[in-house]
Amino acid sequence: MRILIVDDNIKWVDDISDILSVIGHQCDGFSDPLLAVEAYKVKPYDLVITDLVMPGIDGLQVAKAIKEYDPQAVVVIITGAAVDTERITSQKSAAALMFKPISLTELFDFMDNVQRAKVS
C-alpha cells in the first residue's frame, strides 16, 4: 500500500513510516502539509494519514484539498488534541479519526479494510 504521512512532528512521521515500511508498505512523509498535498497530486496514494493540528493548514484542510483533487482518496486524521469529533467526522473529508498515541491495531485494522475495499 502506498501511504502519505503528514505531521509537523517529523519524528512521528519517521517513526510511523518505519513501522509501516517494515510490514511492506511504501511510505512518503512530509512535515509541510502544503508540500504533502502537492506530492499527492504528482502521485496519488492508497492512504493518507494526516495530523489535525499543524501550522499553515490543518489536517481538515489537507483532507479537503486532497479530496477535491481525488474524491476517492482515503484520508485518516489523527490528533493528540481535544477536538469536537462530530465536527470533524461531519466534514466527510476523512474516512476516520484516530487519537494519539495511535493504536497500531486500530490503524492496521483500518488499513486492512481499505485494502479489502480496493480489491472488491
N, C-alpha and C positions, 0 to 999 in steps of 0.2 A: 504494500500500500504506500502511495506517495503522500507524505504528510507535511503540511506547512505549519510551523510553530511560531507564534508571535507573542512576545512578552518583553517588557522593558528590562526585566531581570535576566540578563544574558546567562548567568549561572544556571537558572532554572531551565532556560532554553537548551543549554548544553546538556544538562542532566537528563531531561526527558528525551532529548534527541538520542543520547547514548543508549538509554534503556530501550527505546523503540527500535533503534538500529540493530541492537543485539538480537532482537527477535525477528529480524528480517525486513523491517520497514525502511524506506528511503525517506529521510527527513531533511528539510531545509529550515533553518531557524533564523529569525530576524528579531532584533530588539527595536527596530524602527517600523512602526505599523504602516506607514506610507510606502516604504520600500517593499514590505511584505505584500501589499495589495498589488503593486506593480509586478512583483515576481509571479503572483498568481495569474496575472493577465498574460505573461510570457509563456508559462506552462502550468495549466490547471493541475490541481491536486485532488486526491481522493478524499482528503480530510483536512480541515483547518482547525487548529487549536489556538485560540487567542485569549490572552488575558483581558479582563474587562477594563481595569483602571491603568491607563498608560498616558504619558504626556503626549500632547499633539492631538491625536484622535484616539478615541477609546475603542474597546472591543466591539461594542454595538455598531459603531461607525465602520469598523473593519468588516464586520459581517455584512452590513448593508451594502458596502461598496463591492464586495465580492459577489453577493447575491444579485446585484444589479448587472454585473458582468456575466455571471453564470448562475441562473436561477436554480440549477440542480446542485449547486455546491452544498457540501455538508460542513457546517461550522459548529464547533463546540466552544462556548465561552466559559472560561474559568476565572475564578476570583477568590481572593482571600478577604475581601471587604464585605461588610454587612450591606446587603442590597435588597431592593424590592424585587423579589423573584418573579412576581406576577408581571411587573412592568417589563422585565427582560424577556420572559417567555411569550408575552403577548405581542412582541415585536415581530415574531415569525421569522427573524433573520437567523436565529440559532436553532439547531436541532436539539441541543442540550445545554444545560447549565450545570457546571460542576464546581465544587468548592475546594480550595486549597486548605490543608495539604490534600492533594488529589489522591483519590483511591485508585491504584493501578488496576485493581479488579474491576471497578466500575468503568474505567477507561477502556480496558481490554474487552469487556462485555459489549460496550457501545461500539467499539471498532469491529468486533465480530458481526454485530447486527448490520453495520454499514456494508461490510463485505458481502454478507448474505443477500442484502437488498440489491447490490450491484449485479450479483450473479443471476438473480431471478428476473 
